[in-house]
Amino acid sequence: MQEILAYVILLTAIGYLVKKFILPKSLFASTKKSSKACGNDSCGCSS
């Protein structure tokens, strides 16, 4: 049981890293486009 849980956690971690760093962001981007420019809504980014 402990080995199965360890493998599940390992596969989850590897899947997260692949999604985060290897796959293109366009696969996970939402179709909703924001028309606001950065800095107009005090979003926290420096402009």
Stockholm file with secondary structure:
# STOCKHOLM 1.0

chainA/1-47         MQEILAYVILLTAIGYLVKKFILPKSLFASTKKSSKACGNDSCGCSS
#=GR chainA/1-47 SS CHHHHHHHHHHHHHHHHIIIIISCGGGTCCSCCCCCCTTTTCCSCCC
#=GC SS_cons        CHHHHHHHHHHHHHHHHIIIIISCGGGTCCSCCCCCCTTTTCCSCCC
//
